[in-house]
Amino acid sequence: MFKRRGAKLATMVLTPVRNKLATAVVRRVEHRSFLQFTHNCEKQAFRKLQKSCVLFKIMDERIREQWDSNAEAFSGLIDGEGTPHHRKILNPCVEVLLGDVVGKKLLDAGSGEGYLARYYAKKGADVTAIDFSQRLIEASEQMSEKEGVTVDYRVDNVCYIESVPNVEFDIVLSNLVLLNVPLLNDAIHEFHRVLKAEGVLVFSIVHPAFNFFGPGSWEMGEKDPKTQRREGLHFKIDRYFEEEEYERYWKTREGEMFPEPISFFHRTLSTYFNSLSSAGFQLLAFAEPQPIDDDPFFDRESRIPFFAVFKAQKI
Ligand SMILES: C[S@@+](CC[C@H](N)C(=O)[O-])C[C@H]1O[C@@H](n2cnc3c(N)ncnc32)[C@H](O)[C@@H]1O
């Protein structure tokens, strides 16, 4: 009897450990071999094959599920206007780079909760917004209805946009999305395909050289009682060239953990620049925006860039 109980106990303790280990190994193999495959699939002919690749489908589905599960928490974090980092650092820069949007056909690719789609629709753009999370698209539709703004929302994947024909848009905006997609080149090619001649792509990412979710971290000092943030002593960076996937849990404004982790893909700046030029884009501007005022809350972000923004034109 003791033997049977012992075996049962061992199974109870060991099974979750074994499952965790197995998941970790599968993830590692999945993403290592997938990224290797991606690097070998630069040519157009291979990209079709890549999309039908089982590994890509598994990975894509896993990432889509993360966003679906996090949809409510993410919408709460955005809260119809973006976080202070978005409002005080990123969005003003993106708006300047987009220029005049009045009367322009604008695609918001990876629109999330849709606040930027609504913002630019209110400014006079004819906006289509795509996101592969059904739940985020539903939340966006509700917000649009509430605010009385017309945006054409579609569930679609930025790496293979099925709902948009060629040469359709004047502007593609993809805000903080490309660092979440496994197939960067495919997404950039798709943006090129759906843009009209001389159309403009503006996309932003968290700056990959100083991303504390990626290859770096701040050495922190004491908490500043005024800002409630810890002082940044200096930023430590390592393994910048190792392009890989990592997962992080975000927190809500109330400090609660999101239900699922989020996948990020660390890439060097040169990977982004080269992806643009190989798809047929010409770079018009590259920005590392600084906070718009000298709010001490953003001391760290005024010393090293938090975001990077690219503006490119279809040639
Ligand atoms: C960090 S959020 C940014 C959302 C929005 N652009 C914003 O600025 O608030 C990333 C968004 O990209 C979407 N996304 C990630 N990978 C995608 C893919 N392959 N196709 C379509 N949407 C994707 C996610 O569902 C999520 O809404």
The ligand as an SDF file (V2000), in Angstrom:
LIG
                    3D

 27 29  0  0  0  0  0  0  0  0999 V2000
    1.6620   45.5580  -28.8180 C   0  0  0  0  0  0  0  0  0  0  0  0
    0.1310   45.3420  -29.6250 S   0  0  0  0  0  0  0  0  0  0  0  0
    0.0010   46.8690  -30.5270 C   0  0  0  0  0  0  0  0  0  0  0  0
   -1.4190   47.1750  -30.8890 C   0  0  0  0  0  0  0  0  0  0  0  0
   -1.6610   48.5570  -31.5280 C   0  0  0  0  0  0  0  0  0  0  0  0
   -0.9640   48.6900  -32.7740 N   0  0  0  0  0  0  0  0  0  0  0  0
   -1.2650   49.6320  -30.5510 C   0  0  0  0  0  0  0  0  0  0  0  0
   -0.3780   50.4240  -30.8790 O   0  0  0  0  0  0  0  0  0  0  0  0
   -1.8610   49.6960  -29.4820 O   0  0  0  0  0  0  0  0  0  0  0  0
    0.4990   44.1470  -30.8930 C   0  0  0  0  0  0  0  0  0  0  0  0
   -0.7300   43.7890  -31.7120 C   0  0  0  0  0  0  0  0  0  0  0  0
   -0.3330   43.0430  -32.8470 O   0  0  0  0  0  0  0  0  0  0  0  0
   -1.2460   42.0010  -33.0540 C   0  0  0  0  0  0  0  0  0  0  0  0
   -0.5290   40.9720  -33.8170 N   0  0  0  0  0  0  0  0  0  0  0  0
    0.5850   40.2920  -33.4480 C   0  0  0  0  0  0  0  0  0  0  0  0
    0.9580   39.4620  -34.4320 N   0  0  0  0  0  0  0  0  0  0  0  0
    0.0640   39.6280  -35.4420 C   0  0  0  0  0  0  0  0  0  0  0  0
   -0.1030   39.0310  -36.7170 C   0  0  0  0  0  0  0  0  0  0  0  0
    0.7690   38.1130  -37.1520 N   0  0  0  0  0  0  0  0  0  0  0  0
   -1.1200   39.4410  -37.4900 N   0  0  0  0  0  0  0  0  0  0  0  0
   -2.0080   40.3640  -37.0410 C   0  0  0  0  0  0  0  0  0  0  0  0
   -1.9240   40.9540  -35.8420 N   0  0  0  0  0  0  0  0  0  0  0  0
   -0.8940   40.5970  -35.0490 C   0  0  0  0  0  0  0  0  0  0  0  0
   -1.6700   41.5650  -31.6720 C   0  0  0  0  0  0  0  0  0  0  0  0
   -2.8950   40.8880  -31.6700 O   0  0  0  0  0  0  0  0  0  0  0  0
   -1.7280   42.9090  -30.9610 C   0  0  0  0  0  0  0  0  0  0  0  0
   -3.0090   43.4700  -31.1030 O   0  0  0  0  0  0  0  0  0  0  0  0
  1  2  1  0
  2  3  1  0
  2 10  1  0
  3  4  1  0
  4  5  1  0
  5  6  1  0
  5  7  1  0
  7  8  2  0
  7  9  1  0
 10 11  1  0
 11 12  1  0
 11 26  1  0
 12 13  1  0
 13 14  1  0
 13 24  1  0
 14 15  1  0
 14 23  1  0
 15 16  2  0
 16 17  1  0
 17 18  1  0
 17 23  2  0
 18 19  1  0
 18 20  2  0
 20 21  1  0
 21 22  2  0
 22 23  1  0
 24 25  1  0
 24 26  1  0
 26 27  1  0
M  CHG  2   2   1   9  -1
M  END
$$$$
